Amino acid sequence: MWAISLQELKGLTKGIRSIIITLFITGISLLFAYLAQENGELVGGVSKESAYTGGLSVGVIFFGILFVFILSHDAISKESQNRTMRFLVTKTSRRNILLGKAIGITLFWAIVVLLSVSVISLIAKMFFIKTFLQCIVFLFYGIAISMLVSTLSKKGSQSLFIGLLVSLVLPVASFATIFWDNLLIQWIKYLTPYYYMDLSVGYLSIVVVLSLLIFGTSTILFEKRDL
């Protein structure tokens, strides 16, 4: 399992898309932090953490799930399409394969977020642990969704299409609850991470539970799937 995790992590850190996305998130984090430092009087009604980490929060909330799908939509479907999955299952269990992939992807995003928060901390001269946790938990939800989509897809092109669609529908559906008072639509916000980002840190546990349920569903489906 750990060998799979390290392999997944190495693969993500070497890709040009990963580098571009990392630079984008770090860059927007640095820009907002610099603006907060230079224009502190203009953000007097906002907490110091919100002011300095605004760029990172915007980057993750609006683009996080999309970026996760761009990089990891084929984490499982690629192995199935290339027939390498049949080799992997002779070395370890399907559950360990899925878990190893998820851990590797999560470690990559943890490094990206930590890099951005560290850059912000150098400017603000304090570490924003709340924002760090919020971003990690939010991205973990996206990782769980991407693993589910990749498990259900037979080809990388199929998982990419579904992933891009999901990454667009999720935020739209979540923000639609602000304008529509329909009871059915209102329930949607409780199933996505967006609603919990403005609440206290304790509510992040709900997002973690939702993510684990999604990942558990992926595991069950993967174990029953024909290779």
C-alpha positions as CSV (number, residue, x, y, z in Angstrom):
1,M,0.0,0.0,0.0
2,W,2.7,2.5,0.9
3,A,4.7,1.7,-2.2
4,I,1.6,2.6,-4.2
5,S,1.2,5.8,-2.2
6,L,4.8,6.9,-2.8
7,Q,4.5,6.0,-6.5
8,E,1.4,8.1,-6.8
9,L,3.0,11.0,-5.0
10,K,6.1,10.9,-7.2
11,G,4.0,10.8,-10.3
12,L,2.0,13.9,-9.2
13,T,5.1,15.9,-8.2
14,K,6.8,15.3,-11.6
15,G,3.9,16.3,-13.9
16,I,3.9,19.6,-15.7
17,R,0.2,20.1,-14.8
18,S,1.0,19.6,-11.1
19,I,3.7,22.2,-11.3
20,I,1.4,24.7,-13.0
21,I,-1.4,24.2,-10.5
22,T,1.0,24.4,-7.6
23,L,2.4,27.7,-8.9
24,F,-1.1,29.0,-9.5
25,I,-2.3,28.3,-5.9
26,T,0.9,29.5,-4.4
27,G,0.9,32.6,-6.6
28,I,-2.7,33.6,-5.8
29,S,-2.0,33.0,-2.1
30,L,1.1,35.2,-2.2
31,L,-0.7,37.9,-4.0
32,F,-3.6,38.1,-1.6
33,A,-1.3,38.0,1.4
34,Y,0.8,40.8,0.0
35,L,-2.3,42.9,-0.7
36,A,-3.5,42.3,2.9
37,Q,-0.1,43.4,4.3
38,E,0.0,46.6,2.1
39,N,-3.6,47.5,2.6
40,G,-4.4,46.5,6.1
41,E,-6.6,49.5,6.7
42,L,-8.9,48.5,3.9
43,V,-9.7,45.1,5.4
44,G,-10.3,46.3,9.0
45,G,-13.7,44.5,9.2
46,V,-12.1,41.2,8.2
47,S,-10.1,38.9,10.5
48,K,-6.4,38.8,9.9
49,E,-6.6,35.1,8.9
50,S,-9.4,35.8,6.3
51,A,-7.5,38.7,4.9
52,Y,-4.2,37.0,4.5
53,T,-5.5,33.6,3.4
54,G,-8.2,34.9,1.1
55,G,-6.3,33.9,-2.1
56,L,-5.7,30.4,-0.9
57,S,-9.3,29.9,0.2
58,V,-10.6,31.2,-3.1
59,G,-8.2,29.0,-5.1
60,V,-9.2,25.9,-3.2
61,I,-12.9,26.5,-2.9
62,F,-13.5,27.6,-6.5
63,F,-10.9,25.5,-8.3
64,G,-9.8,22.8,-5.8
65,I,-12.1,19.9,-6.9
66,L,-11.5,20.8,-10.6
67,F,-7.7,20.6,-10.0
68,V,-8.0,17.3,-8.2
69,F,-9.9,15.8,-11.2
70,I,-7.4,17.3,-13.7
71,L,-4.5,15.5,-11.9
72,S,-6.1,12.3,-10.6
73,H,-9.3,11.6,-12.6
74,D,-7.6,8.4,-14.0
75,A,-6.0,7.2,-10.8
76,I,-7.9,3.9,-11.1
77,S,-9.3,3.9,-14.7
78,K,-5.8,4.4,-16.1
79,E,-4.6,1.2,-14.4
80,S,-7.6,-0.7,-15.7
81,Q,-7.3,0.7,-19.2
82,N,-3.6,-0.2,-19.4
83,R,-4.1,-3.6,-17.9
84,T,-1.7,-2.9,-15.1
85,M,-4.4,-3.4,-12.5
86,R,-4.3,-7.1,-13.1
87,F,-0.7,-7.1,-12.0
88,L,-1.3,-4.9,-9.0
89,V,-4.0,-7.2,-7.6
90,T,-1.6,-10.1,-7.6
91,K,0.6,-8.1,-5.2
92,T,-1.9,-6.6,-2.8
93,S,-5.6,-6.3,-2.1
94,R,-7.9,-4.1,-4.1
95,R,-8.7,-2.1,-0.9
96,N,-5.0,-1.4,-0.4
97,I,-4.6,-0.3,-4.0
98,L,-7.5,2.2,-3.6
99,L,-6.2,3.3,-0.2
100,G,-2.7,3.7,-1.4
101,K,-3.7,5.8,-4.3
102,A,-5.9,8.0,-2.1
103,I,-3.1,8.5,0.5
104,G,-0.6,9.4,-2.2
105,I,-3.0,12.0,-3.7
106,T,-3.8,13.4,-0.3
107,L,-0.1,13.8,0.6
108,F,0.5,15.7,-2.6
109,W,-2.3,18.2,-1.9
110,A,-1.2,18.5,1.7
111,I,2.3,19.5,0.5
112,V,0.7,22.1,-1.9
113,V,-1.5,23.6,0.8
114,L,1.4,23.6,3.3
115,L,3.6,25.4,0.8
116,S,1.0,28.1,0.3
117,V,0.2,28.5,4.0
118,S,4.0,28.7,4.7
119,V,4.4,31.4,2.2
120,I,1.5,33.3,3.7
121,S,2.9,32.8,7.2
122,L,6.2,34.4,6.2
123,I,4.4,37.5,5.3
124,A,1.8,37.5,8.1
125,K,4.3,36.2,10.7
126,M,1.9,33.6,12.0
127,F,0.7,30.2,10.9
128,F,-3.0,29.9,10.0
129,I,-3.9,26.4,11.2
130,K,-7.6,26.8,10.6
131,T,-7.2,27.6,6.9
132,F,-4.8,24.8,6.5
133,L,-7.3,22.3,8.0
134,Q,-10.2,23.7,6.0
135,C,-8.3,23.4,2.7
136,I,-7.0,19.9,3.4
137,V,-10.5,18.6,4.4
138,F,-12.1,20.3,1.4
139,L,-9.6,18.8,-1.0
140,F,-10.0,15.4,0.7
141,Y,-13.7,15.5,-0.3
142,G,-12.6,16.2,-3.9
143,I,-10.2,13.3,-3.8
144,A,-12.9,10.9,-2.5
145,I,-15.2,12.0,-5.4
146,S,-12.4,11.6,-7.9
147,M,-11.7,8.1,-6.6
148,L,-15.3,7.2,-7.0
149,V,-15.5,8.5,-10.5
150,S,-12.3,6.8,-11.5
151,T,-13.5,3.5,-10.0
152,L,-16.7,3.7,-12.0
153,S,-15.0,4.6,-15.3
154,K,-13.4,2.2,-17.7
155,K,-11.3,4.8,-19.6
156,G,-9.4,7.9,-18.6
157,S,-11.3,10.0,-21.1
158,Q,-14.5,8.9,-19.6
159,S,-13.4,9.7,-16.0
160,L,-12.1,13.1,-17.2
161,F,-15.4,14.1,-18.8
162,I,-17.4,13.0,-15.7
163,G,-14.9,14.6,-13.4
164,L,-15.0,18.0,-15.2
165,L,-18.8,17.8,-15.1
166,V,-18.9,17.0,-11.4
167,S,-16.4,19.8,-10.6
168,L,-18.7,22.3,-12.3
169,V,-22.0,21.0,-11.0
170,L,-21.0,20.7,-7.3
171,P,-20.3,24.4,-6.7
172,V,-23.2,25.5,-8.9
173,A,-25.6,23.2,-7.0
174,S,-24.2,24.3,-3.6
175,F,-24.4,28.0,-4.3
176,A,-27.8,27.7,-5.9
177,T,-29.2,26.9,-2.4
178,I,-28.5,30.6,-1.5
179,F,-31.1,31.8,-4.1
180,W,-33.6,28.9,-4.2
181,D,-35.7,28.1,-1.2
182,N,-36.8,24.7,-2.4
183,L,-36.5,22.1,0.4
184,L,-35.0,19.5,-1.9
185,I,-32.3,21.8,-3.2
186,Q,-31.6,23.1,0.3
187,W,-30.6,19.5,1.4
188,I,-27.9,19.5,-1.3
189,K,-25.7,22.0,0.6
190,Y,-25.4,19.6,3.6
191,L,-23.8,17.0,1.2
192,T,-21.1,19.3,-0.2
193,P,-18.1,20.8,1.6
194,Y,-18.9,24.4,0.6
195,Y,-21.5,24.9,3.3
196,Y,-19.2,24.0,6.1
197,M,-16.2,26.2,5.1
198,D,-17.7,29.3,6.8
199,L,-18.5,27.4,10.0
200,S,-16.3,26.6,12.9
201,V,-13.5,24.0,12.6
202,G,-15.5,21.4,14.4
203,Y,-17.9,21.1,11.5
204,L,-15.1,19.9,9.3
205,S,-15.6,16.5,10.8
206,I,-18.9,16.3,8.9
207,V,-17.0,16.8,5.6
208,V,-14.5,14.1,6.7
209,V,-17.4,11.7,7.4
210,L,-19.0,12.5,4.0
211,S,-15.6,11.9,2.3
212,L,-15.1,8.6,4.1
213,L,-18.6,7.4,3.1
214,I,-17.8,8.3,-0.6
215,F,-14.5,6.5,-0.4
216,G,-16.1,3.5,1.3
217,T,-18.6,3.3,-1.6
218,S,-15.6,3.4,-4.0
219,T,-14.0,0.5,-2.2
220,I,-17.1,-1.6,-2.2
221,L,-17.6,-1.0,-6.0
222,F,-14.0,-1.6,-6.8
223,E,-13.9,-4.9,-5.0
224,K,-16.9,-6.1,-7.0
225,R,-15.7,-4.8,-10.3
226,D,-14.4,-7.0,-13.1
227,L,-10.9,-6.2,-14.2
